[in-house]
Every structure is written in C-alpha cells, then in structure tokens.
Amino acid sequence: MRIWSIHPKYLDTKGLVALWRETLLAKHVIDGKTIGYKNHPQLNRFRLCENAAHAIDQYLSVVFDVAETRGYDFDRCKVDWHFKPQNLLVTKGQMQFETQHLLAKLKLRDAGKYREFLDTITVLPHPLFEIVDGEIEPWERIVNSR
C-alpha cells in the first residue's frame, strides 16, 4: 500500500488508479469494514489525526478531482464529501524519498510523465499535508536494493 504524500497530479495513469484503490482500502480499514491491512504502517499517520475517517475522505477527494480532470471515471459515491478538513504533517525527508521513489517508477512506466516530473522545480504535497523539517517518516518501509 502506498498512500503518497506528494500531490497525486504527478502520478501516471497506473499510479493514480492504484492510489485510488489503495486509499479506498485504507478507508475500509479505518471504517472497520475489513480485517486486512489493519496494522499497515501507512495508516498510522491517519490514525494519529483528529478524525481519521475525515482525513481519508479529504485525501480521496483530491485523488478524485485529479482523476476527473484527466477524464477518468472514478466513483464519486466512494467519498463522503461531508468531511471536516484535516491537516496532517509530512517531513521534508519523506517528500524527498517519495519524489525519488516516484521518479524511479515513472522512468520505467511512463517516459512522458517522467520527463514532466523531472522539470518540476518544487514538488507539492497532497493538500492534506503540510511539510515540516525532518527525516524520512518512521512508518516508511525502505527496501534495500542490491
């Protein structure tokens, strides 16, 4: 499961669709509608906020908006649009990690999106997040490649 801290506008088609599906899964976990993925580390930051269900719906609303601008047919009914806006923090280190992670994915999957992302001077966070100083988040799973 990857719930990106960076703005979903940077994702390619495959990444945006995966983000929608994975965030819907996270919503089900937070809403107590599934027993799988209950302990996934990416969910910790949502559980620590004032209202995790509202935060997930806020997150999904932005993903939905990006998909809609691209002409995708995501199901609007999957989002509870009555969410109370939340504000979560993400570290600069996490943003840098995710930027490099996405660049590697785009390089393999979508050359056009890769070139477009390379030209980005400042990578914006998903609007749910505010960037603060710090290293990679402790919930991030870093896989060493050899």
C-alpha positions as CSV (number, residue, x, y, z in Angstrom):
1,M,0.0,0.0,0.0
2,R,1.4,3.4,-1.0
3,I,-0.6,6.5,0.1
4,W,1.6,9.2,-1.4
5,S,2.3,12.4,0.5
6,I,3.1,14.1,-2.8
7,H,0.3,15.6,-4.9
8,P,-1.5,13.0,-7.0
9,K,-1.2,15.2,-10.1
10,Y,2.4,13.9,-10.5
11,L,1.3,10.3,-10.8
12,D,0.9,8.4,-14.1
13,T,-2.3,6.6,-15.0
14,K,-1.2,3.4,-13.3
15,G,-0.1,5.2,-10.2
16,L,-3.3,7.2,-9.9
17,V,-5.6,4.2,-10.3
18,A,-3.5,2.3,-7.8
19,L,-3.6,5.2,-5.4
20,W,-7.4,5.4,-5.6
21,R,-7.8,1.7,-5.0
22,E,-5.3,1.6,-2.1
23,T,-6.8,4.6,-0.4
24,L,-10.3,3.1,-0.7
25,L,-8.8,0.0,1.0
26,A,-7.4,2.3,3.7
27,K,-10.8,3.9,4.1
28,H,-12.3,0.4,4.6
29,V,-9.7,-0.4,7.3
30,I,-10.3,2.9,9.1
31,D,-14.1,2.4,8.9
32,G,-13.7,-1.1,10.3
33,K,-15.1,-2.7,7.2
34,T,-12.2,-5.1,6.6
35,I,-9.8,-7.1,8.8
36,G,-6.9,-7.0,6.4
37,Y,-4.1,-4.3,6.4
38,K,-5.2,-3.2,9.9
39,N,-1.6,-2.8,11.0
40,H,-0.2,-1.3,7.9
41,P,2.3,1.5,8.8
42,Q,1.0,4.0,6.3
43,L,-2.3,4.1,8.2
44,N,-0.6,5.3,11.4
45,R,-0.4,8.9,10.3
46,F,-4.1,8.9,9.6
47,R,-4.9,7.3,12.9
48,L,-3.0,10.0,14.8
49,C,-5.0,12.9,13.4
50,E,-8.2,14.3,14.9
51,N,-10.5,12.3,12.7
52,A,-9.0,9.6,10.5
53,A,-12.2,8.9,8.5
54,H,-12.5,12.6,7.6
55,A,-8.8,12.7,6.7
56,I,-9.1,9.7,4.3
57,D,-12.2,11.2,2.7
58,Q,-10.3,14.5,2.2
59,Y,-7.4,12.6,0.7
60,L,-9.7,10.7,-1.6
61,S,-11.5,13.9,-2.7
62,V,-8.2,15.3,-4.2
63,V,-7.4,12.0,-5.9
64,F,-11.0,12.0,-7.3
65,D,-10.5,15.6,-8.6
66,V,-7.2,14.8,-10.3
67,A,-8.8,11.7,-11.9
68,E,-11.8,13.8,-13.1
69,T,-9.6,16.4,-14.7
70,R,-8.0,13.6,-16.7
71,G,-11.3,12.2,-17.8
72,Y,-11.3,9.1,-15.6
73,D,-14.5,7.6,-14.4
74,F,-13.9,7.1,-10.6
75,D,-17.0,6.6,-8.5
76,R,-17.8,9.8,-6.7
77,C,-20.0,7.9,-4.2
78,K,-16.9,6.3,-2.7
79,V,-16.1,9.6,-0.9
80,D,-18.0,11.0,2.0
81,W,-18.0,14.6,0.8
82,H,-19.1,15.9,4.2
83,F,-15.6,15.5,5.7
84,K,-14.2,18.1,8.1
85,P,-10.9,19.3,6.7
86,Q,-7.8,18.0,8.5
87,N,-4.2,19.0,8.4
88,L,-1.5,16.3,8.7
89,L,2.2,16.9,8.7
90,V,4.8,15.3,6.5
91,T,8.6,15.7,6.7
92,K,10.9,17.1,4.0
93,G,12.8,13.8,4.2
94,Q,9.6,11.9,3.4
95,M,8.8,14.2,0.5
96,Q,12.3,13.7,-0.9
97,F,12.1,10.0,-0.5
98,E,8.8,9.8,-2.3
99,T,10.0,12.1,-5.1
100,Q,12.9,9.8,-5.8
101,H,10.6,6.7,-5.5
102,L,8.1,8.1,-8.0
103,L,10.9,9.1,-10.4
104,A,12.1,5.5,-10.5
105,K,8.6,4.2,-11.1
106,L,7.9,6.8,-13.8
107,K,11.2,6.1,-15.6
108,L,10.1,2.5,-16.1
109,R,6.4,3.1,-16.8
110,D,5.8,6.5,-18.4
111,A,8.6,8.4,-20.2
112,G,6.4,11.4,-20.8
113,K,5.3,11.8,-17.2
114,Y,8.9,11.1,-16.1
115,R,10.2,14.0,-18.2
116,E,7.4,16.2,-17.0
117,F,8.2,15.3,-13.4
118,L,11.9,15.9,-13.9
119,D,11.1,19.5,-14.9
120,T,9.2,20.1,-11.6
121,I,11.2,22.6,-9.5
122,T,9.1,22.2,-6.3
123,V,7.2,19.1,-5.7
124,L,3.9,19.9,-3.9
125,P,2.4,17.8,-1.2
126,H,-1.1,16.4,-1.3
127,P,-3.2,19.3,0.1
128,L,-3.9,17.3,3.2
129,F,-0.3,17.6,4.2
130,E,1.9,20.4,5.5
131,I,5.6,20.0,5.1
132,V,7.8,20.3,8.2
133,D,11.5,19.7,8.7
134,G,12.6,16.1,9.4
135,E,13.9,12.9,8.0
136,I,12.0,10.0,6.3
137,E,8.9,9.2,8.4
138,P,9.3,6.3,10.8
139,W,6.4,4.4,9.2
140,E,8.1,4.3,5.8
141,R,9.2,0.9,4.7
142,I,12.6,1.2,3.0
143,V,13.7,-1.8,0.9
144,N,17.4,-2.0,0.3
145,S,18.1,-2.9,-3.3
146,R,21.2,-4.8,-4.1
